[in-house]
């Protein structure tokens, strides 16, 4: 629990990029937070919060103070007015272990979100989502320390401004330190099977939250590499959203285009766009490349450094822009040091 200087982050980011943090402290108890935030502010240091490190692109040097959230705790609070079980989880809990424990406890709502790497506290930041469910759909409230007002806050889900891979916490980076999340889960299983490969389960006589979870685990294992085996940060780009006019023009040129209606727009499968550029399974000399089973996942098997990753990111963005006129936006968040510029 001591402050570390020039702390090695290479094993704390799933992309495996070599990186050092100017200062790092492991947070085991929430009451440590105000003191460290005050110290960082007095010394005019950036404050960054590290969870599982699964949605990060780190530069060689990360300036300021990194607070690594390691708090543990699970607590059933009772039921809300709709009869759902309220389950409070400390920020440092592992997301997938929580999903599994909820299903084993007979609760449903998280089964589609199985095997997503990362911590509970990170889940609301980018509103993790998979197979037709987003964490924002299951959230009751988020507790956080507000570094601006120095107060503890509890934000109901409706105030978190959740969107596709987006939330208030992402837009106000460095303001809120999420300390706990309360989920609202159901004892009455209502399957969400709209995603293509899950549809067949609707006719399965043994349909249960557990069966959905095991199916999702198998699907993910077949398409997404485990970061323990091949370093990666999940989807490296967001699925771009375009309006109907642009969609119709693209569809005329590319009848096979993979897209889904999203609000009154269209969401394009970025993995398909990259695949069409012939980049699936390809890699640079540094080993950075697009995974052979899912082109949207950037892999870093040789633990190459930041600039090698950015070089591949740009190569992919350029290929997709040249072929389809679409700009791909990176999903993992960038951490660097003053003067290292923006790498979008
Ligand atoms: N596709 C290809 N080639 C590829 C990859 C995809 O043709 O190399 C096409 C396929 O036709 C496929 C479609 O694209 O049917 C969509 O692919 P997939 O079902 O794998 O989903 P995705 O849109 O690429 C999103 C999330 C994933 C999430 C899955 C399942 C984003 C950026 N990614 O991927 O999230 O697990 O849906 O719901 O929204 C993550 O955020 O890290 C992540 C893995």
Boltz pocket constraint, residues with backbone or C-beta under 6 A from the ligand:
constraints:
  - pocket:
      binder: B
      contacts: [[A, 129], [A, 130], [A, 131], [A, 132], [A, 195], [A, 223], [A, 224], [A, 233], [A, 234], [A, 235], [A, 236], [A, 237], [A, 238], [A, 239], [A, 258], [A, 268], [A, 269], [A, 270], [A, 271], [A, 272], [A, 275], [A, 280], [A, 291], [A, 292], [A, 293], [A, 294], [A, 295], [A, 296], [A, 331]]
      max_distance: 6.0
